[in-house]
Structure formats: structure tokens, C-alpha cells
Amino acid sequence: MTKAKQRLPDKKSKITLRDVAQSADVSESTVSRIMRNEGLVADATRAKVMEAVRALGYVPNRIAGSLASLDTNLLGVVVPSLSNIVFPEVLQGINAGLKRTRFQAVISVSDYDMEREETLVRGILSWQPAAILITGFDHTLATRRMLDQSGVRVVEMMEIDSAPIDVAVGMSHRKAGYAAGRYLIERGYRRFGYVGHDWTADRRARHRYDGLSEALAEAGLSILAHAIADGSSSVGAGKQQTAQLRSMTDVDIAVYSNDDMAVGGYFHCLEAGVRVPEDLAIFGFNGLEIGRELPKPLSTLRSNRFMIGLKSVEAILEDRERPQTKTTIDTGFELFAGATA
């Protein structure tokens, strides 16, 4: 576009909204509406403005806008990990919910560190976001206070077993563990072992364990042996802990804290010549694709992770103001019978 090239400001100057308006020969308010995706604008005008935006390399100054209006289009998202497909699927749901809106997600990763989460939340809230989506109910006192007093919409994702600050979207992990226990008892299993990872960093796994234990207790059963890794979950940890479990006592089924660990258990059985499920049955949690692609598909519970992300966005878009009533949205879970239990 020759007009944009003719009106390029000096390279040392910051490209402004006014520069774009002059280049496209439209008003500054028109450029502002297009950049914020607000109001009706003719397609030809939008195309002309966006051509100028691209030619000039213009980036909107969100800080200036927030200082003027104390309102931004930012949506803060804090997740604990991106190391497996669980949280990327949640982010996919968030992205789907934000399409055709004017909101932009800013994603941060806490690495299951609550002190790190506190720092991230403080930084996000300093931008006066429209809302913040955060994982779980476990926060430092300072984080909870900041979220509670911020006045912005807060969605605590992945679980619903506690009272939320504002909105909780997810599933009951205790009920999931209980459902797994009932299913496996009905399948005839009686000698249960448990393979897990550090509960201090993942209390949702502990809730599933508690639900499983409750179901077993109702049937007069209990978990005979535990093999729990010190760190986070991984395929390697599952493989090692399965070997440890089998050295402790004779069990006919191992229930795992998640599918990563369960896949590791399956690999141990392949190497050790242990038949699955004849010699040792295996049951996981999460419903990961890798579990479905094993020679014998993994028996597991699947959480509706994409739906959690989507429903989280819908919850705050329906009402930008924090209501007096706290909301819980149950996205449920589904049992995948597989072939390992």
C-alpha cells in the first residue's frame, strides 16, 4: 500500500494509532474499534486499516489503554505444567472459547510451585485483567487473598471438591476415585496395589486415592501395598515404582495416580514378561492418547479437559461482574474399559 509507505514515521519514533489512522485515511476511533474488535465496521475499511497496521508494524499499547479505563481485554491463565497433554487440552478449550471475542489469553506456568504461582498471579493482576483462570484450589494465603480482593472474575479449574473463590470448573476427583474402585471390585479384583507420585504437588491425585480407598473400605477391602515416587509423575517413575510394588507383595491389580505412571507400569510388565491383565491388571487416570495406543489399550478414567477450558471461558464471558453466589460447573468424567483391567 503506497500510502502507508509514504507516511512511515521516522524509524526512531514509536508507531501510534494516529499513524495508522493517517496511513489508512480513517479516524482514530475507527482504528481503535477495529483493533479492539468492537462495533460494526465495513469490510473494506477493516481491510484497509489492517493493511496499514501490517505495513507499519503497529502494536496496540495495552498499558496505556488500561491506565485510561482500568479495563483490559487480557485473560490471565495459570497452569502448573505443559509436560503432557492434560493442560494443553485445557488450553485448547480456552482458545476455542475465546475465538470471535476480543479477549487475549496470557498463559503462565507455575511448575506446581505455589510460591511461583503467587508471583505469577501478582504480575497478572497488575495488568487489571478481565478475568483469571487458575488451576485447582491449592494456593498460598497471599495468592488467595489477592484473588479474593481483586474483584475480577476468578475461575479455579480442574476440580470441584472445595468451595471456589468465584467459579469452579472441573470434576470431583474423589468421586472419580470412588467410581474406579467400584468398577474394579465389580470386575472381581480383590488384591489392590497403588502406584503414585508426590501428593504434595498434586492433591487431585490424593483425592482420587481417597475415593478409591472409600470404595474398597465399603467392600471390606484395602490397598495392600503402595509404591509412591518422591517427585512428579512420569513414565519412567511409573516403570520403577511398578517394579517396587511387585517386590512388596502379590497384588492382582495396580491402580495408578495417572496415565503417565500407568504407561510406565505397562512397559515394566512388557520387559519383565508379566502378562497384562492376567498376572497384573493396570488402571490409570486421564485418558491420554498414549494409553489408547498401547498394544492393549489402557483401562482408565478420562476427564473432559477440553470442556473444562471451554466452560471456564463461557463462565466469565456470560457475566463480567463477580456475582455474590459462587458457581460450580461439573464437567464429569467417563470410564474407558480398555483391555488392561
VONU-975909 format. One line per field, with one value per residue (C-alpha): x negated, y negated, z; residue in three letters; chain. Coordinates in nm, 3 decimals. Layout:
REM residues N
east X ...
north Y ...
up Z ...
type ALA ...
mol A ...
END
This chain:
REM residues 341
east 0.000 -0.181 -0.004 -0.137 -0.489 -0.467 -0.365 -0.605 -0.723 -1.088 -1.232 -1.319 -0.953 -0.703 -0.423 -0.098 0.270 0.271 0.006 0.226 0.532 0.345 0.199 0.539 0.716 0.970 1.044 0.851 1.174 1.225 0.878 0.943 1.270 1.104 0.810 1.048 1.284 1.576 1.864 1.960 1.700 1.724 1.511 1.332 1.243 1.124 0.904 0.756 0.677 0.525 0.308 0.176 0.127 -0.084 -0.278 -0.364 -0.425 -0.182 -0.129 0.153 0.042 0.249 0.083 0.198 0.548 0.567 0.441 0.710 1.001 0.887 1.011 0.822 0.900 0.644 0.740 0.478 0.430 0.208 0.143 -0.105 -0.262 -0.280 -0.480 -0.193 0.130 0.352 0.310 0.253 0.601 0.742 0.571 0.725 1.067 0.983 0.867 1.188 1.395 1.206 1.249 1.468 1.419 1.194 1.011 0.649 0.517 0.183 0.055 -0.187 -0.324 -0.381 -0.564 -0.348 -0.519 -0.270 -0.526 -0.586 -0.210 -0.182 -0.439 -0.261 0.080 -0.057 -0.203 0.113 0.339 0.118 0.247 0.607 0.719 1.080 1.051 0.800 0.822 0.609 0.561 0.706 0.782 0.433 0.287 0.076 0.270 0.138 0.249 0.596 0.620 0.511 0.763 1.042 0.984 0.911 1.277 1.206 1.371 1.174 1.215 1.046 1.017 0.988 1.168 1.488 1.431 1.393 1.568 1.437 1.343 1.581 1.626 1.500 1.500 1.398 1.478 1.491 1.167 1.287 1.593 1.366 1.152 1.462 1.608 1.283 1.287 1.647 1.583 1.274 1.446 1.730 1.469 1.362 1.036 0.960 0.585 0.516 0.184 0.132 -0.141 -0.159 -0.363 -0.414 -0.077 -0.204 -0.229 0.089 0.367 0.613 0.430 0.473 0.848 0.873 0.679 0.916 1.218 1.065 0.993 1.352 1.492 1.261 1.347 1.718 1.640 1.423 1.103 0.796 0.485 0.225 -0.088 -0.192 -0.479 -0.493 -0.762 -0.915 -0.882 -0.631 -0.464 -0.637 -0.651 -0.992 -0.869 -0.573 -0.804 -1.033 -0.753 -0.573 -0.886 -0.897 -0.528 -0.571 -0.866 -0.649 -0.357 -0.138 0.141 0.375 0.430 0.230 0.421 0.207 0.219 0.241 0.186 -0.182 -0.255 -0.029 -0.200 -0.531 -0.377 -0.275 -0.630 -0.768 -0.533 -0.644 -1.010 -0.954 -0.732 -0.433 -0.102 0.148 0.411 0.376 0.079 0.124 0.410 0.339 0.577 0.488 0.643 0.664 0.740 0.424 0.376 0.059 0.263 0.512 0.228 0.065 0.078 0.357 0.543 0.512 0.812 0.863 1.092 1.097 1.151 1.318 1.021 1.120 1.464 1.306 1.124 1.427 1.670 1.423 1.424 1.801 1.850 1.672 1.799 2.161 2.111 1.809 1.900 1.832 2.170 2.244 2.324 2.035 2.071 1.962 1.966 1.925 1.776 1.779 1.562 1.601 1.472 1.275 1.280 0.970 0.802 0.563 0.811
north 0.000 -0.315 -0.549 -0.354 -0.363 -0.736 -0.819 -0.596 -0.787 -0.825 -0.484 -0.614 -0.704 -0.464 -0.376 -0.514 -0.465 -0.811 -0.696 -0.404 -0.629 -0.877 -0.600 -0.436 -0.774 -0.692 -0.828 -0.717 -0.589 -0.361 -0.214 -0.169 0.018 0.247 0.323 0.398 0.595 0.382 0.234 0.262 0.166 0.213 0.498 0.269 0.028 0.310 0.447 0.102 0.047 0.390 0.338 0.020 0.197 0.466 0.220 0.001 0.283 0.129 0.292 0.159 0.008 0.210 0.049 -0.297 -0.169 -0.002 -0.311 -0.515 -0.281 -0.038 0.235 0.462 0.743 0.969 1.303 1.443 1.823 2.009 2.382 2.599 2.782 2.827 3.151 3.376 3.337 3.271 2.895 2.827 2.978 2.737 2.451 2.572 2.542 2.192 2.093 2.227 2.026 1.705 1.725 1.447 1.246 0.950 1.125 1.238 1.512 1.461 1.803 1.868 2.196 2.243 2.581 2.698 2.436 2.234 1.959 1.928 1.922 1.633 1.432 1.504 1.406 1.081 0.993 1.082 0.885 0.578 0.561 0.541 0.843 0.909 1.245 1.501 1.877 2.075 2.444 2.604 2.479 2.502 2.151 1.963 1.744 1.436 1.569 1.645 1.301 1.131 1.325 1.270 0.897 0.832 0.809 0.974 1.298 1.597 1.949 2.234 2.515 2.894 2.975 2.904 3.075 2.746 2.408 2.173 1.807 1.733 2.018 2.377 2.580 2.944 3.277 3.437 3.632 3.808 3.934 4.041 4.250 4.397 4.485 4.656 4.860 4.972 5.068 5.273 5.450 5.543 5.680 5.922 5.766 5.803 5.757 5.389 5.211 4.837 4.668 4.291 3.971 3.687 3.582 3.251 3.117 3.282 3.304 3.406 3.739 3.766 3.704 3.987 4.212 4.122 4.203 4.535 4.619 4.536 4.771 5.050 5.000 5.034 5.377 5.479 5.433 5.211 5.126 5.389 5.208 4.860 4.756 4.376 4.177 3.878 3.641 3.567 3.826 3.968 4.285 4.363 4.320 4.547 4.814 4.801 4.791 5.085 5.294 5.185 5.268 5.620 5.677 5.593 5.832 6.020 5.798 5.868 5.504 5.182 4.854 4.559 4.189 4.109 4.247 4.143 4.369 4.645 4.648 4.688 4.981 5.141 5.104 5.272 5.565 5.595 5.609 5.843 6.086 6.008 6.071 5.784 5.822 6.194 6.156 5.789 5.561 5.190 4.896 4.529 4.185 3.908 4.093 3.989 4.084 4.282 4.513 4.583 4.669 4.937 5.296 5.340 5.009 4.876 4.906 4.561 4.272 3.976 3.619 3.378 3.143 2.953 2.896 2.763 2.493 2.408 2.390 2.179 1.913 1.929 1.880 1.545 1.422 1.462 1.215 0.984 0.881 1.118 1.227 1.287 1.653 1.891 2.126 2.486 2.642 3.020 3.139 3.501 3.794 4.111 4.463 4.622 5.000 5.062 5.403 5.381 5.428
up 0.000 -0.123 0.121 0.420 0.278 0.209 0.567 0.756 1.066 1.150 1.246 1.594 1.660 1.808 1.568 1.709 1.647 1.486 1.236 1.135 1.104 0.882 0.667 0.616 0.583 0.856 1.202 1.511 1.664 1.363 1.404 1.777 1.715 1.463 1.691 1.980 1.755 1.869 1.674 1.309 1.051 0.674 0.544 0.301 0.579 0.802 0.522 0.456 0.823 0.870 0.563 0.723 1.056 0.891 0.677 0.974 1.221 1.467 1.809 2.032 2.363 2.609 2.911 2.808 2.749 3.087 3.266 3.100 3.152 3.425 3.192 2.955 2.718 2.884 3.034 3.271 3.266 3.515 3.468 3.659 3.366 2.989 3.003 2.895 2.701 3.007 3.032 2.660 2.606 2.866 2.680 2.355 2.516 2.640 2.293 2.138 2.386 2.310 1.933 1.796 2.115 2.184 2.469 2.460 2.689 2.866 2.976 3.264 3.403 3.777 3.767 4.059 4.278 4.486 4.556 4.184 4.130 4.378 4.181 3.853 3.991 4.129 3.792 3.602 3.834 3.796 3.439 3.562 3.354 3.269 3.448 3.568 3.514 3.758 3.827 4.139 4.490 4.639 4.664 4.916 5.156 4.979 4.639 4.767 4.928 4.606 4.401 4.651 4.680 4.313 4.216 3.877 3.773 3.902 3.766 3.952 3.700 3.710 4.037 4.228 4.563 4.756 4.769 4.498 4.528 4.241 3.988 3.990 3.668 3.657 3.812 4.154 4.181 4.494 4.305 4.018 4.252 4.411 4.069 3.970 4.290 4.244 3.881 3.964 4.254 4.021 3.781 4.054 4.174 4.545 4.595 4.524 4.493 4.436 4.231 4.258 4.271 4.519 4.662 4.799 4.445 4.318 4.571 4.299 4.285 4.662 4.631 4.377 4.614 4.899 4.681 4.580 4.944 5.039 4.775 4.887 5.254 5.178 5.029 5.323 5.121 5.142 4.945 5.030 4.907 4.800 4.572 4.557 4.374 4.550 4.256 3.984 3.765 3.459 3.253 3.399 3.756 3.685 3.548 3.853 4.108 3.946 3.990 4.353 4.406 4.270 4.505 4.809 4.785 4.542 4.403 4.114 4.017 4.036 4.037 3.923 4.006 3.634 3.286 3.271 3.564 3.430 3.091 3.274 3.460 3.133 2.996 3.308 3.252 2.889 2.992 3.286 3.097 3.318 3.141 3.148 3.283 3.361 3.601 3.685 3.585 3.534 3.576 3.517 3.510 3.246 2.923 2.739 2.375 2.451 2.673 2.395 2.156 2.373 2.239 2.493 2.538 2.892 3.122 3.271 3.359 3.122 3.236 2.992 2.970 2.655 2.807 3.127 2.930 2.718 3.012 3.210 2.939 2.896 3.270 3.275 2.938 3.047 3.330 3.362 3.718 4.006 4.147 4.514 4.452 4.395 4.097 4.046 3.698 3.688 3.357 3.476 3.373 3.171 3.222 2.939 2.988 2.776 2.796 3.090 3.378
type MET THR LYS ALA LYS GLN ARG LEU PRO ASP LYS LYS SER LYS ILE THR LEU ARG ASP VAL ALA GLN SER ALA ASP VAL SER GLU SER THR VAL SER ARG ILE MET ARG ASN GLU GLY LEU VAL ALA ASP ALA THR ARG ALA LYS VAL MET GLU ALA VAL ARG ALA LEU GLY TYR VAL PRO ASN ARG ILE ALA GLY SER LEU ALA SER LEU ASP THR ASN LEU LEU GLY VAL VAL VAL PRO SER LEU SER ASN ILE VAL PHE PRO GLU VAL LEU GLN GLY ILE ASN ALA GLY LEU LYS ARG THR ARG PHE GLN ALA VAL ILE SER VAL SER ASP TYR ASP MET GLU ARG GLU GLU THR LEU VAL ARG GLY ILE LEU SER TRP GLN PRO ALA ALA ILE LEU ILE THR GLY PHE ASP HIS THR LEU ALA THR ARG ARG MET LEU ASP GLN SER GLY VAL ARG VAL VAL GLU MET MET GLU ILE ASP SER ALA PRO ILE ASP VAL ALA VAL GLY MET SER HIS ARG LYS ALA GLY TYR ALA ALA GLY ARG TYR LEU ILE GLU ARG GLY TYR ARG ARG PHE GLY TYR VAL GLY HIS ASP TRP THR ALA ASP ARG ARG ALA ARG HIS ARG TYR ASP GLY LEU SER GLU ALA LEU ALA GLU ALA GLY LEU SER ILE LEU ALA HIS ALA ILE ALA ASP GLY SER SER SER VAL GLY ALA GLY LYS GLN GLN THR ALA GLN LEU ARG SER MET THR ASP VAL ASP ILE ALA VAL TYR SER ASN ASP ASP MET ALA VAL GLY GLY TYR PHE HIS CYS LEU GLU ALA GLY VAL ARG VAL PRO GLU ASP LEU ALA ILE PHE GLY PHE ASN GLY LEU GLU ILE GLY ARG GLU LEU PRO LYS PRO LEU SER THR LEU ARG SER ASN ARG PHE MET ILE GLY LEU LYS SER VAL GLU ALA ILE LEU GLU ASP ARG GLU ARG PRO GLN THR LYS THR THR ILE ASP THR GLY PHE GLU LEU PHE ALA GLY ALA THR ALA
mol A A A A A A A A A A A A A A A A A A A A A A A A A A A A A A A A A A A A A A A A A A A A A A A A A A A A A A A A A A A A A A A A A A A A A A A A A A A A A A A A A A A A A A A A A A A A A A A A A A A A A A A A A A A A A A A A A A A A A A A A A A A A A A A A A A A A A A A A A A A A A A A A A A A A A A A A A A A A A A A A A A A A A A A A A A A A A A A A A A A A A A A A A A A A A A A A A A A A A A A A A A A A A A A A A A A A A A A A A A A A A A A A A A A A A A A A A A A A A A A A A A A A A A A A A A A A A A A A A A A A A A A A A A A A A A A A A A A A A A A A A A A A A A A A A A A A A A A A A A A A A A A A A A A A A A A A A A A A A A A A A A A A A A A A A A A A A A A A A A A A A
END
